[in-house]
């Protein structure tokens, strides 16, 4: 049994005036009692939890209250103190709508739908890539477009007068969440309950969160957060995925989901029993307008056959989440193809027509006044308007121009300058879509057409007044063009692809010639949008262009004590662990400071941050990705305000030798808390890293030196065909001989069958197999010590009987091994570091010795230590630089100190939060050694590989670190 529960129609001023966050305003809608909920008294036959206080509704066959529109459940004692808005009105409460970016549909565990409040593992669901919003696929068209408003800067905004407010989200709180008001546990695993700020992460009970301070300080991540008030995004019609640099490989297409037509028990408006077992109920298809009827998109209601027209109307309104005065609506039935007639009492369902074999079909319609109406116009992003919206009466003669003029007067602006503004029609149906209205368009007819086509869409359409002139440039990144062309050639290519005779862009540059990438700038959003839409579908020389619209950063709006973090993630590193990591970072930080390097490379993020005087970088990937980031930084920093930002590492590759030395660990396992990683970045120390130029000078070149495996090196090498010289920047180590030969063989095998090399264990076995073949059958490097010449600091070095030479900049090589041995000073050798300006030269006697070194059971043969290395060869040899192998023809190889410097972030030993830092590495420095990087045997203590014995796929071309995998 149950009965409908109604209260006196009065507003609760305290709750109505309170805002859930800076983007929510309870005054935007004529709030009905109970925050828009339609409560029904209901008897529960199984244990149920109150969504307000999180307590259990005790006892069997006990009563409580349930909202028929959003399934909100509460005690009778909690009914009058409910503060959660019904999802039927939530969309109308948003001041500035922001579209969500949906993931691929799947069964999401331990979460609840933010629309129907039911478990997401009961049906296919999607989640937002940017905020903690979860929704069933069948509920997605009712989702509230209130994603994090991550770019709020407007012209003439001042940092001192800008306040950031909380952006509260209901439910799906992290485990062990504590209320910041009462300090008690506020999370629930049984229902959608509790509140959480999307920016600072503060959590509170629904009954407590009104007592929180309205201002948000971004919490523990404040020092590295890129504040929304310093960002502006291009005013374009492009989807949010493109503005956020979210590509298809880390966010599959899942936006186009069909409207729900499945009948569920919660469709029943007058009974909680199974409708299949009742003969006095009927299922009716409801259309909300002509457009939904043309597309045959309907919603089903289940009503008793004896109900009145008013009851059918109310059930239909609730099914479409239309929270409005019911008397404004009426019901008609479909008669033939284009005709309809009003459904009347006393028993309307006896008279409704039912097509043979089909359900009854009805329309829900609005009582239109053909002579006048009232239209809400929003100020939106206008600067310093006194009200969020204004209601304007319109007649049959009112046009858009008149509406803009009247709205400007209400907003305290001069209506005489109406021609400087546009009226934007914004639809919140399944996202956010914009349309600029024609100034001569009839407003009353526009509104009536919207209602006639779809009542649901009419209720989620808004009209915003917006300035025509956008004060910000629109920068567009274009990649995958041919490399090393002249600027005029790039301009001709762009003009041809855009189909334009004259340049539609105002400027071109900077141009990154080495990567075939450039930036073009437009002065109007319309021109930028048109160019992006043409270029993103363009193909040049059989390559699809990479086209991205970039946000603008206003550095004067960044607080002086804030150093924003630029996050660069290789999503395919570490068996695609980067995909999970980039999603977590987008939710914890401003999504516009997180970039996928596989979509445009590191240069995209570096360009966006070019005007920030002080910032940090977090590179997530293997050694190849780190080298790529540092090389792009060398190119971009010439025009940047920050010449050398420090770079931290999240190791996602296989070798991760630089990450080991800097204490970031041997590999990300997926079990680390991304929040702890960001805290470690804040507390990390800045250290220097020596970088070296490896110059290859060939005696002669009759054919290209690079093999098919040199894809990565070709991006990093500057070739000069006149003197047969090329150069690569080295960060970690250089190898010639046996280790490079094994590495090259492995790369060739992986390139031939990349699908097989999906786990670390398989990669190690392949290395072992190649090593055994080299040991017994293919000793091609046997006489290397006789066939090459080595000079260190101008001195000729006599080589021992070896098959390979490794030149070290780090005390970590080949996934954590240390060929140099103990780092203490011995004999003529000083204690090595990665910032002493010296290189260590180590010899490898044979393949078996190589295996022992990589197994950390032995060291190599110390040969020399110096600041410049020269190797002369008279035949071709396999070489590798930072794990990238190739065959080098006869000539000289010179390694010199590079003028390019790098600052790195080194993870602190002890957390300044009062305990031992949460580390990715599982081993700690040995207390007896003088060097914090060394263990008792001189092997760096951070060399323990947490992946040992595990299988983690890694097929990233950019992270070719497998040359260091231990032989088994």
Protein Blocks (a to p, Z undefined) as FASTA:
>chain_A
ZZdddddddddfklmmpcfbfkbcfklpccdehhhpacdddddfbdcddfklopaceheh
iacdddfklopacdfklmmmccbdcfklmmmmpmbdcddddddddddehiacfklopafk
lpccdddfkbccdddfklmmmpccfbccfbfcdehiafklpccdddddeejiaehiacfk
lopafbdfkbcedjddfklopacdfklmmmpcfbdghimmlmmcccfklcccdddfbdfk
lmnopafkloccfkbccddfbdcfklpmkbcbdfklpckbccddddfbjklmmnopacdd
dddfkbcfklmmmmmmmmnopacdfklpccdddehjlbccddddfblmlmpccdehiacd
ddddddddfkbccddddfklaghiabfbdcddddfklcfklmmmmmmmmnopafklmmmp
ccddddfehiaddddddfkbcfklmmmmmmmmomklmmmcccddddfbacbdcddddehi
aehiafklmmmmmmmmnopabdfbfbecdddfknopacdddfbfklmmmmmmmmmmpcee
hiacdddddddddfklpcfkbccddddddfkgghhlmmmmmmmmmmmmcfklcccfkgop
jmlmmmmmmmpmbdcddddddfklmmmmmmmmmmmmmmpfblbacdddddfblnommmmm
nonojbdehlacfklmmmmmmmpccddddddddddddfbdcbdfbdfklmmmmmmpccdf
knopacdddfkbccehjklmmmmmmmmmmmmmmmlmmcfklmmmmmmmmmmmmmmmmcmk
lmmmmmpccdeehiacdddddfbdcddfbfceehhiafklpabdehjbccddfknopacd
dddfblmlmmmmmnopaccddfbdcfbdcdddfbdcdddeehiacdddeddddddddfbd
cddddddfbdckhpacddfbfbdcdfkbmblkbcfkopafklpcfkgoiacddfbfklcc
klmpccZZ
